[in-house]
Amino acid sequence: MLNKVYFVKTIDRVAAELGETVDRIFDLASDMETEDGVIWVYGPSDDSVIAFTPFGIENLQELIEMDRDHAR
């Protein structure tokens, strides 16, 4: 099976697009696995950033909705 992911978005961009804070997105994503559409991207000086595939963003949106429903 070929991997059809052709882009990912960083946590900063996803947070901005979803109108959420990076901290909230990070907290919600902390239990997500690679198969859920989340990956870590490492830079040259051991910097790392969490990123999401389109599928990961969909899963994240579901987690946001579930979290909102739970808070009510």
C-alpha positions as CSV (number, residue, x, y, z in Angstrom):
1,M,0.0,0.0,0.0
2,L,1.4,3.4,-1.0
3,N,1.4,6.3,1.4
4,K,-0.8,8.9,-0.1
5,V,0.0,11.8,2.3
6,Y,1.4,14.6,0.2
7,F,1.5,17.3,2.9
8,V,1.3,17.9,6.6
9,K,0.5,21.0,8.6
10,T,2.3,22.1,11.7
11,I,0.5,22.4,15.0
12,D,0.8,26.2,14.9
13,R,-1.0,26.3,11.5
14,V,-3.6,23.8,12.5
15,A,-4.3,25.7,15.8
16,A,-4.7,29.0,13.8
17,E,-7.0,27.4,11.2
18,L,-9.2,25.8,13.9
19,G,-9.2,28.9,16.2
20,E,-7.7,27.0,19.1
21,T,-4.5,27.5,21.1
22,V,-1.4,25.5,20.4
23,D,-1.5,24.2,24.0
24,R,-5.0,22.9,23.6
25,I,-4.2,21.2,20.3
26,F,-1.1,19.7,21.9
27,D,-3.0,18.4,24.8
28,L,-5.7,16.8,22.6
29,A,-3.1,15.3,20.2
30,S,-0.9,13.8,23.0
31,D,-2.9,10.5,22.8
32,M,-3.0,10.4,19.0
33,E,-0.9,7.7,17.2
34,T,0.8,7.8,13.9
35,E,-2.1,5.9,12.4
36,D,-4.4,8.7,13.6
37,G,-2.5,11.1,11.3
38,V,0.0,12.8,13.6
39,I,3.8,12.8,13.2
40,W,6.8,14.5,14.7
41,V,9.1,16.4,12.4
42,Y,12.7,16.8,13.5
43,G,15.0,19.6,12.4
44,P,18.8,19.8,12.1
45,S,19.4,20.8,15.7
46,D,17.1,18.3,17.4
47,D,14.2,20.8,17.1
48,S,10.9,19.0,16.7
49,V,7.4,20.0,15.9
50,I,4.2,18.0,15.8
51,A,2.4,18.0,12.5
52,F,-0.9,16.6,11.1
53,T,-2.0,14.9,7.9
54,P,-5.4,15.8,6.5
55,F,-6.7,12.7,8.2
56,G,-5.1,13.8,11.5
57,I,-6.8,17.2,11.3
58,E,-10.2,15.4,10.8
59,N,-9.4,13.2,13.9
60,L,-8.4,16.3,15.8
61,Q,-11.6,18.1,14.9
62,E,-13.6,15.1,16.3
63,L,-11.5,15.3,19.5
64,I,-12.2,19.0,19.8
65,E,-16.0,18.4,19.5
66,M,-15.9,15.5,22.0
67,D,-14.0,17.7,24.4
68,R,-16.5,20.5,24.0
69,D,-19.4,18.2,24.5
70,H,-17.8,16.7,27.6
71,A,-17.2,20.2,29.1
72,R,-20.9,21.0,28.8
